[in-house]
Amino acid sequence: MEMTSSKRVRSTEEVVEELRAALVEVGVLLPSLRVDPVTGASDEPFPLVALGRCNVGTAQKLTAVLRGLAGGGES
């Protein structure tokens, strides 16, 4: 059974919202986080998630969180 484009995008939108919520929990805001409109409207089986752009402070915070989760110290 093939998933329709609208169901694929809705499913991807749900993943994006879950990611957004998880990032907020660790103090990271990616303002441009969204479903990529090109792959979301195409026949791709899974639309891409556009993480978007962020400022240097946000990039540093994200790096610290990821290092902390990987056991690399600072978080």
Order of alpha helices (4+ residues) and beta strands (2+ residues): alpha-beta-alpha-beta-alpha
